[in-house]
Amino acid sequence: AEEVRTELSLQEHEDERDTTIVDSQCLGYTRAGDYASLVKTFERQLATFQDTRTWFQFALSLYCAKQYSQALIALKECNTIDPNNPSVLLLCARVCYNHLGLIEDCITYSRQAVLTMDAVERSTNTTDACKHPLHARALIGLGAGLSGRAESLQKGNSRDRKELHREALEAFLGAYACDPNDWNVLFAISLEYAKIRDIKKAMSWATQALKLNRDNPEIWRLIILLWTSEAKIEKALDICQLALSEHPENNELLHLRVKLLLCEGRPHQALKAVKELMIVYNRRMERLDMRCEGIDCLARSVHSSSQRTSSVARSKKGTFSRTKSIGHFAELSDLRSQPSDTHQLTISGLPTIVTPVLNSERAYAVRMWLQAAEPFLALDEVQSALGCVQEARRLDPSSPDALFFLGKVEEHSGNLDTAIDVYSRALRVDDHHERAKISLARLCHTHRNDLTLAENYLTTVIRNNSNSHEAWNALGHVFKSKKDPAKASECFALALKLQNTAPALPFEMVELKI
């Protein structure tokens, strides 16, 4: 019996040494940013340990490796083992909302986390002032999900959206009662007030959020848009320059500056801002190229180590393969083996840019080229604008935004029938494309005198976005042509009211993270 106890004691100490080694490895991988190896380490751990802690660490490693779908699978396993763990529920909500666009799942997990925290606090007689910060996080997740549900409603009356925005605001204010010093709570409240066009309250809350955190560019962007909604473009530009002094390479702020300069009627300066945008883009692509070279070394190291071990971790519901565990990094490594395509094109002095290969970078490059087309159109340089649109279409031929801008170029050139055809093609790709629908409605009205079709397009836009002053204004002109002055006056009045609080870009473009 004594020998058995000694043997068990030795095994326990051996397990402790193994755990220490694993913890040291994980710490090293984390500091080096080598999340692919971190994922593999926890895969091996799962072959031995099936507890919540190991599953949760595995989920976190997948999250860091940007493998969000697999992270959610691992988190669901954690939730199955421990259904009342609020940390697991909140991370599920974060993955669903921030990365996978699963709004309804975000609402479900956040609501479950709120109920869990409520039950705990009732059992301990906790007051609002003493509530756990996780309670505030759960309410932020719930509010963000409800607000996202309101935005995603493509059909249905505005009453449904108003009720959802009211519930979202109620959740955000509840989060503020739990944790009044959380800048993200203040930012969420401000953004929700902005969406319902209560500009004064939105500005007040956003200013408080900025005092607590100047490092989040989305707060800056919201404040800039709030100033534009009061038609104070020069003030918005000043704040944009201040924000860029603290975040000089932030894509959204750089794009917003171009938009503000165009709103100010300064297309030459807007074109200079586009050039700076492209220079920043090229810098980022160079860094990505260097990162890919590093990933090559990492991939070779992983391949070498894989030859020295054959252990594969299997979970209760399947196996996470090594190939998948380095998904994001492997994608970058594969790109290094592809030939570099530098597109040599100069449009009125714009910098030469490197054609992207990652889908995310490609989508951004499309957006950048389309924004470059706007100042050229304002300067009546149609060929340069067309060149920018063609570059965007070369990167993504089926992009509805690129088709919309092509329609704008054709309309600007007086080719109205061609413009109608192009706008229609954009709607065939994305039948909810608001700007294409409004432009097509206007041409149906003014060029073809098809009032019924124009009215149908505009009422569809308004059902989806009742805050579109452009749609209301165009609809007013349609009713005026139909000899219905009462409806026309109503539409014009509403369009004017909405225009007085309309930002340079939709508030929905400001990103809230939970």
N, C-alpha and C positions, 0 to 999 in steps of 0.2 A: 504494500500500500504506500509506503514511504517513497519507493522508486517511482510509482505512478504519479504521486504528487509532485515530485521533483521534475519529472518529464513534462507535466502540464505547466509548471511554473516556467520552465525553459521555453516552451512554446508560446506562452503569453509574452515573455520578454522579446522573443523573436518577432511576434506580431507587432509589438510596440516599436521595434527597430524598423520594421518594414513601413509602418505608418509614418515614422519620422522621415524616412527616406522619401516616401511619396510626397509628404508635405513640403519637403525641401525642393523636390523636383518641380512641384506645382508653383512654388514661390518663384523659382528661377524662370520657369516658362512664362509666368505672368509678367515679371519684370522685363523680360526680353520681348514681350508681345507675341510669343510663339504659341498662339492659341490652338493651332492644329495639334501640336504635341500634347498640349494640356487636355484636349478632348480625348486623345488616345490613352492618356494616363488614366482618366476616369472610366473609359471603356473597359480597361483591364481590371479596375477596381470593382466594377459591377459584376464581373465574373465571380467575385467572392462575396461582396457585400451588396445586399438588396435593400438597404435601409433608406429612410427619407433623406438623411444627410448626404449620402453618396449620390443619390439621384438628383438632389438639388444642386450639388456642386457640378455634376455632369451637365445639368441644364444651364448653369451659369457659364460653363466653359463653351458650350454651343452658342450661347448668346454672344459671348465675346468674339467668337469666330464668325459671327453674323449668319449663323445657320438657324434662322428664327423658326422655321417650320419644325425642325427637329427639336429645337429647344422647347417648343410648346408641347410636343409629344412627351418629352421627359418631365416637364412640369405637370402634365396631366397625371403621369404616374405618381409623382409626389402627392398630388391632390387626392389620388385614390387611396394612398397609404395614410395620409394625414389630412382629411377633408376640412379641418377647422384651422388650418395654419394660414393666417392672413398674409404673411410674406409670400407664400406660394401663390395665393389668389391674386395678389397685386402684381406680381411679376407676370402671371398669365395675362392679366388685363393689359399690362404695358406692352407685351409682345404682340397681342392682338391689335391694339390701337396704333402703336407707333410704327409697327413694321409690317403687319400682315393685312391691315385694313379690315379686320373682322370686328365691325362696330358692335353687332349684337352680342358676340361673345365677350367683348370688353364690358358691356353693360351687365351681362350675367355674372361674370367673375367679380366685378366691382361691387355689385349689389350683394353678392354672397359675402364679400369681405366686410361690407358695412354691417350686415346682419350679425356676422361673427363678432365684430368689435362691439356692437351694441349689447350683445348677450354677455360678453365679458365685463363690460362697464356697468351693466345693471347688477351683475352679481357682486361687484365691488363697490357699488354706490358712487361711481365716479361722476364728478360734475363736468360741465362743458369746459371749464377752464383747465381741468386736469386730464382731458382726454389724450390718448396716445396719438403721436404724430401720424401713425399709420392710418388712423381714422380719417384724418384730413386727406391723406393720399387716396384712400378708398373713395371718398366723396369727389375728389378731383376726377378720378377715373370714371365714376358714374356720370358726373356732369359732362365730361368730354364725350362720352359715348352717346348721351342723350342729344347733345348739340350736333354730333356727327350724324345721328339718325335724322334730325331735322333737315340737315343739309342734303342728305341722300334721298329725301322724298322727291321723286320725280313727278308723281301725280298726287292728287289730293288737294284739299283746300288749304288756304293759308292759316286757318284756325288750328289745324293739326300742328303745323310748324311753330306757331306762336306758343301753343301749349307745351311743346317739347322744349323750346327755348326757355320758357318760364320754369319748367322742372329742372333744366340744366343750371339756370341761375340760382335756383333754390339750393341745389346740391353744392355749388361753388361757395355760396354764402355760408352754408353749413360747415364747409371745410375751413372757411375763415374764422368761424366761431371756435373751431378746434385748435387752429394754429394761425394766429393773426400775423406772425412774423415770417411766414413762408412766402417768398417772392412769387413762386409759381402759382400760389392761390390768388394773389393779387392780380397777376397777369391774366389768369383764367377768367376772373370776374370782369376785368377790363375788356377782354376780347369778346365776352358774351354780351356786354352792354353795347359794344361797337356793332355787333351783328344785328342787334335790334334797334340800332341807330339812336341810342341815347348817348350822344357824343360827350356831353359834359361829364357825366358819371364815368364814362370810359376813360376820359383823359385824366380824371382825378385818380382812379385806381392805377392806371398805367404809370403815372408819375411816382406814386408810392412804390410800385414794383421796381422802377428804375433806380430809386434811391437805395433799395436793398441789393440790387444786382445790376451793375452796368456791363457785365460780361456776356449777357445774352442778347444777341443781335435782333432777335424777334421782338423784344420789348421796344427797342429803338424803332424797328420797322412799324410796329403798331402805332407808336406816338407820331411818327412821320405821316402815316396814312390818316390819323385823326386830324392833323393839321390840314391836310389836303381836303378833308371832308368839310372844313370850314372855309374852303377857298383861299387859304393862306399858303400859297405854293412857295413863295420866297422864304417864309419861315420854315416850311418843311424842308426846303433845300439846305438851309443853314444847319438844321438838325441832322440832315443826312450826311453833310460834310463832317460834322462832329462825330457822328457814329462811325463813318469810314476812317476817321483818324484813329479810332480805337479798334476797328475791325477792317483793316485795309483790303483784305482779300475775300470779304464775304460776298458771295455771288448775289444774294437777294438784295443787299444794299446797293451793289453796283448796278443791277438791273433797275432798281427803283430810282436811282439818280438819273438814268437815261430817260425814264418815263416822266420824271418831274421837269427835266429840261424841255422836253417836248410839250408838256402842259404849259410851260412858261413861254412857249413860242420861240425857243432858242435851238433850232435844229443843228446849227453848226457846232455848238457846245455839246449837244447830245451825241453828235458823230464822234467828237473827241472822246467822250465818255465810253462810247462803244469800242473805240480802239483800245482804251485802257482795259476794258473788260476782256478783250481778246488777248491782251498781253498777260493778264492775270491767268487766263485760261491756259495759255501756253506754258506758263510756269508750273501750273498744277499738273499738266500732262508730263512735263519733264520729271517732276517728283514721282509721279505714278510709274514712269519708265524706270526710274532708279529703284523704286519699291519692287517692281517686277523682277529686276535683276537679283534683288535680295531674296525674293521668293524662290527663284531658281535654285539658289544655294540651299534654302530651307527644304525644297522638294527633294534635292539630292540627298540631303542629310536624313530626311524621313525615309527615303528609299533604302539608304544604307542601313539604318537602324532596323527597318522592317525585315531585312535579311537575317538579322541576328535574333529575331523573336517571332513566334508564330501564334502567340496567344491572342484570341479574339473574344471580346466581351459580348455576351448574349444577355439580353433582357428578357423579361417575361413575355413581351409582345413582339420580340423580333431581334434582329441584329443590326447594329449600326456599323457599316463597313468602314475600313480605313480610307477607302477612296472618298466616301461621303464626308468623312470627318475633316478633310481639308478642302471642302468644296470651294469656298470663296478664294482660298489661296491657290488652289490648283487652277482655277479659272484664270487668275492673273499669270501664273507660270506658263500655262498653255499659250497665252497671248504673246509671250516673248518669242515663241518659236514661229510666229506669223510674221510675214514681211511688213516692215513699217511703210505706211502709206502717207507721205506728206503731200498734201494737195497744194500745188503751186498755183495760187490764184490771188490776184490783187484787184480789188474792186475799189476804185477811187482812193487808193492809199491805205486800205485796211491791211492789217498785218496778215502774213501767211500763217495759217494754223495747221496743226497736225490733225489728220482725220482720226477720230476716236474709234476704238474697237469694242470697249465695254458698252453694253446697252445703256447704262445709266449716263455715261459720258456722252454717248451719241445723242440721247434725248436732250441733254443740256446744250450740246452744240447746235442742234436744230433750233432750240429756243433762242440761242444767241444770234444766229444768222437772221432769224425772223425779226428780232428786235433791231438789228442793224438796218433792216429794210425800212423801218418807220421814218428815221430822219431823212433818208434818201427820198422817200415819197414827199415829205414835207418840203424838201428842197427842189422838188419837181425833177429829180434825177431818176427817171423811170428805169433806164437801163441798169443802173447800179442797183436799184431796188429789186429789179427782176433777177439780177445776178445773185443777190443774197437769197432770194426765195428759191432759186434753182439749186443753190448749195444746200439749203435745208432739205429740199426734195431729193437730192442725191443721197443724203444721209438716211432719209426715211420717206420713200415715195408715197406712202399711204397716210402720212401725217395729216389729220384734219386741219390742224393749225396752219401747216404749210399751204394746203389747198385754199384755206380762207384768205391768207395773205396774197396768194396768186390771184384770187378773185378781186382783192383790193387793188392790185396793180392793174388788172384789166379794166376795172371800173374807173380808175384814175386816168387811164389812157383813152377812155371813151368807148371801149369795146364792151358795151353793156350786155349784149346777148351772150358773149363769151363769159362775162363775169357771172351771169345767172347760171350758166352751165357749170362753172367751177364751184360756185357756192352750193349748188345741188349735189355735186360730187362730194363735197366736204360733209354734207348732211347724210349722205349714204354711208360714209365711214363712221360718223358719230351723229346720230339723229338728235342729240341733246346739245349740239354746239350752238351756244347762244348767239355769239356774234355773227356767225354765218347765217343763222335764221333771221336775225334782224336785218342784215344787209340784203338778203334775198327778198324779204318782205317789202323793203323800201323800193327795190327795183321792180318787183311785181306791181307795186302801186304806181310808181312814177313813170316807168318805162312801158309796161304792158297794160296798165290800167286794170289789172286783175285784183279788184278790191276784196273779193271773197277769199282768195288764196292768201293775200297779204294779211287779212284779219285772222285767218286760221293760224298762220305762222306766229303772229305776235301774241295771240291769246295763249298759244302753247308755251311761249317763252314766259309769259306772266304767270301762268300756272306753276311753272317750275321756279321762277324767281320773281316774286311780287315787288322786289326792290329795284328792278331794272327801269330806271327813268328813261332810257333810250327807247325801250319797248313801249312804254306808256305814251311817250311823245309821238312815236311813229303811228301808234294806234289812234291817237287823237287826230292826226292828219288823215288817216283812212276814214274815220267817222265824219270828218269835215267834208271829204270828197263824196261821201254817201249822203250828204245833206242831213246829217243828224247832229245839230249844234249842241244839244244838251249833253250827249255822250262825249262829244269832242271836248267840250269845256271841262267836263269831269276828268278826262284823261290828261289834258294839258295841266290842270291844277295839281293833280297828283304827281305828274312828271316834274313839275317845278319844285314841289315840296321835297321829293326824293333827291332831286339834283342838288338841293341846298345842303344835303348831308352825304352826298356820294363821294367816296374816296377815289384817289387816282387809280387804285387797284382794289379789287374786292377784299374786304376784311377776311373772307374765308381763306385767302391765300396765306395769311399769317399762321405759322405752325405752332400748335400747342403740343408739348410733350408731357406725358403723365409719368 
